[in-house]
């Protein structure tokens, strides 16, 4: 009686160790992830909070509100020729950039707490880098207006429009971090969670 033939050739048998190595790597990644979670059981919670809520999304409301309005007023200035709109935009940009820098400080604190090697870490890096570019463009736009805020010229206005477009991309990435990757969301959050001021776990 002849020997039963294997379902793969002798040459293909050499591929088996590589398959086993892949499986072993998967186990190692799982163990490493479990160990990381044990050392830091709530990696997604914000590390910089005020009255139980993350500071970054609270402060980001200032640049998100002020800078788009500044661009809008610049556009009104272009359409009407009224320098008052450009002057108001000048001051809005100044306050918006300062608010953005303050928000970036607490956003960086939260980003540093995200475990390395995760998609959240990569998205957070991109989110932060684009926001730095946004603040730089608006700051340059503000700087170019200093001589006469009522007559900014076309370049500072164009810089603000470009920065606003980039801010939209950064905002989408911020939404991805929160709503898709749960960064900054309390562990065990649900529709009937207790008040944040109680300092109780959201699971309770």
Secondary structure as a PSIPRED ss2 file (coil, helix, strand):
# PSIPRED VFORMAT (PSIPRED V4.0)

   1 X C   1.000  0.000  0.000
   2 X C   1.000  0.000  0.000
   3 X C   1.000  0.000  0.000
   4 X C   1.000  0.000  0.000
   5 X C   1.000  0.000  0.000
   6 X C   1.000  0.000  0.000
   7 X C   1.000  0.000  0.000
   8 X C   1.000  0.000  0.000
   9 X C   1.000  0.000  0.000
  10 X H   0.000  1.000  0.000
  11 X H   0.000  1.000  0.000
  12 X H   0.000  1.000  0.000
  13 X H   0.000  1.000  0.000
  14 X C   1.000  0.000  0.000
  15 X C   1.000  0.000  0.000
  16 X H   0.000  1.000  0.000
  17 X H   0.000  1.000  0.000
  18 X H   0.000  1.000  0.000
  19 X H   0.000  1.000  0.000
  20 X H   0.000  1.000  0.000
  21 X H   0.000  1.000  0.000
  22 X H   0.000  1.000  0.000
  23 X H   0.000  1.000  0.000
  24 X H   0.000  1.000  0.000
  25 X H   0.000  1.000  0.000
  26 X H   0.000  1.000  0.000
  27 X H   0.000  1.000  0.000
  28 X H   0.000  1.000  0.000
  29 X H   0.000  1.000  0.000
  30 X H   0.000  1.000  0.000
  31 X H   0.000  1.000  0.000
  32 X H   0.000  1.000  0.000
  33 X H   0.000  1.000  0.000
  34 X H   0.000  1.000  0.000
  35 X H   0.000  1.000  0.000
  36 X H   0.000  1.000  0.000
  37 X H   0.000  1.000  0.000
  38 X H   0.000  1.000  0.000
  39 X H   0.000  1.000  0.000
  40 X C   1.000  0.000  0.000
  41 X C   1.000  0.000  0.000
  42 X C   1.000  0.000  0.000
  43 X C   1.000  0.000  0.000
  44 X C   1.000  0.000  0.000
  45 X C   1.000  0.000  0.000
  46 X C   1.000  0.000  0.000
  47 X C   1.000  0.000  0.000
  48 X C   1.000  0.000  0.000
  49 X E   0.000  0.000  1.000
  50 X E   0.000  0.000  1.000
  51 X C   1.000  0.000  0.000
  52 X C   1.000  0.000  0.000
  53 X E   0.000  0.000  1.000
  54 X E   0.000  0.000  1.000
  55 X H   0.000  1.000  0.000
  56 X H   0.000  1.000  0.000
  57 X H   0.000  1.000  0.000
  58 X H   0.000  1.000  0.000
  59 X H   0.000  1.000  0.000
  60 X H   0.000  1.000  0.000
  61 X H   0.000  1.000  0.000
  62 X H   0.000  1.000  0.000
  63 X H   0.000  1.000  0.000
  64 X H   0.000  1.000  0.000
  65 X H   0.000  1.000  0.000
  66 X H   0.000  1.000  0.000
  67 X H   0.000  1.000  0.000
  68 X H   0.000  1.000  0.000
  69 X H   0.000  1.000  0.000
  70 X H   0.000  1.000  0.000
  71 X H   0.000  1.000  0.000
  72 X H   0.000  1.000  0.000
  73 X H   0.000  1.000  0.000
  74 X H   0.000  1.000  0.000
  75 X H   0.000  1.000  0.000
  76 X H   0.000  1.000  0.000
  77 X H   0.000  1.000  0.000
  78 X H   0.000  1.000  0.000
  79 X H   0.000  1.000  0.000
  80 X H   0.000  1.000  0.000
  81 X C   1.000  0.000  0.000
  82 X C   1.000  0.000  0.000
  83 X H   0.000  1.000  0.000
  84 X H   0.000  1.000  0.000
  85 X H   0.000  1.000  0.000
  86 X H   0.000  1.000  0.000
  87 X H   0.000  1.000  0.000
  88 X H   0.000  1.000  0.000
  89 X H   0.000  1.000  0.000
  90 X H   0.000  1.000  0.000
  91 X H   0.000  1.000  0.000
  92 X H   0.000  1.000  0.000
  93 X H   0.000  1.000  0.000
  94 X H   0.000  1.000  0.000
  95 X H   0.000  1.000  0.000
  96 X H   0.000  1.000  0.000
  97 X H   0.000  1.000  0.000
  98 X H   0.000  1.000  0.000
  99 X H   0.000  1.000  0.000
 100 X H   0.000  1.000  0.000
 101 X H   0.000  1.000  0.000
 102 X H   0.000  1.000  0.000
 103 X H   0.000  1.000  0.000
 104 X H   0.000  1.000  0.000
 105 X H   0.000  1.000  0.000
 106 X H   0.000  1.000  0.000
 107 X H   0.000  1.000  0.000
 108 X H   0.000  1.000  0.000
 109 X H   0.000  1.000  0.000
 110 X H   0.000  1.000  0.000
 111 X H   0.000  1.000  0.000
 112 X H   0.000  1.000  0.000
 113 X C   1.000  0.000  0.000
 114 X C   1.000  0.000  0.000
 115 X C   1.000  0.000  0.000
 116 X C   1.000  0.000  0.000
 117 X C   1.000  0.000  0.000
 118 X C   1.000  0.000  0.000
 119 X H   0.000  1.000  0.000
 120 X H   0.000  1.000  0.000
 121 X H   0.000  1.000  0.000
 122 X H   0.000  1.000  0.000
 123 X H   0.000  1.000  0.000
 124 X H   0.000  1.000  0.000
 125 X H   0.000  1.000  0.000
 126 X H   0.000  1.000  0.000
 127 X H   0.000  1.000  0.000
 128 X H   0.000  1.000  0.000
 129 X H   0.000  1.000  0.000
 130 X H   0.000  1.000  0.000
 131 X H   0.000  1.000  0.000
 132 X H   0.000  1.000  0.000
 133 X H   0.000  1.000  0.000
 134 X H   0.000  1.000  0.000
 135 X H   0.000  1.000  0.000
 136 X H   0.000  1.000  0.000
 137 X H   0.000  1.000  0.000
 138 X H   0.000  1.000  0.000
 139 X H   0.000  1.000  0.000
 140 X H   0.000  1.000  0.000
 141 X H   0.000  1.000  0.000
 142 X H   0.000  1.000  0.000
 143 X H   0.000  1.000  0.000
 144 X H   0.000  1.000  0.000
 145 X C   1.000  0.000  0.000
 146 X C   1.000  0.000  0.000
 147 X C   1.000  0.000  0.000
 148 X C   1.000  0.000  0.000
 149 X C   1.000  0.000  0.000
 150 X C   1.000  0.000  0.000
 151 X C   1.000  0.000  0.000
 152 X C   1.000  0.000  0.000
 153 X H   0.000  1.000  0.000
 154 X H   0.000  1.000  0.000
 155 X H   0.000  1.000  0.000
 156 X H   0.000  1.000  0.000
 157 X H   0.000  1.000  0.000
 158 X H   0.000  1.000  0.000
 159 X H   0.000  1.000  0.000
 160 X H   0.000  1.000  0.000
 161 X H   0.000  1.000  0.000
 162 X H   0.000  1.000  0.000
 163 X H   0.000  1.000  0.000
 164 X H   0.000  1.000  0.000
 165 X H   0.000  1.000  0.000
 166 X H   0.000  1.000  0.000
 167 X H   0.000  1.000  0.000
 168 X H   0.000  1.000  0.000
 169 X H   0.000  1.000  0.000
 170 X H   0.000  1.000  0.000
 171 X H   0.000  1.000  0.000
 172 X H   0.000  1.000  0.000
 173 X H   0.000  1.000  0.000
 174 X H   0.000  1.000  0.000
 175 X H   0.000  1.000  0.000
 176 X H   0.000  1.000  0.000
 177 X H   0.000  1.000  0.000
 178 X H   0.000  1.000  0.000
 179 X H   0.000  1.000  0.000
 180 X H   0.000  1.000  0.000
 181 X C   1.000  0.000  0.000
 182 X C   1.000  0.000  0.000
 183 X C   1.000  0.000  0.000
 184 X C   1.000  0.000  0.000
 185 X C   1.000  0.000  0.000
 186 X C   1.000  0.000  0.000
 187 X C   1.000  0.000  0.000
 188 X C   1.000  0.000  0.000
 189 X C   1.000  0.000  0.000
 190 X C   1.000  0.000  0.000
 191 X C   1.000  0.000  0.000
 192 X C   1.000  0.000  0.000
 193 X C   1.000  0.000  0.000
 194 X C   1.000  0.000  0.000
 195 X C   1.000  0.000  0.000
 196 X H   0.000  1.000  0.000
 197 X H   0.000  1.000  0.000
 198 X H   0.000  1.000  0.000
 199 X C   1.000  0.000  0.000
 200 X C   1.000  0.000  0.000
 201 X C   1.000  0.000  0.000
 202 X C   1.000  0.000  0.000
 203 X C   1.000  0.000  0.000
 204 X C   1.000  0.000  0.000
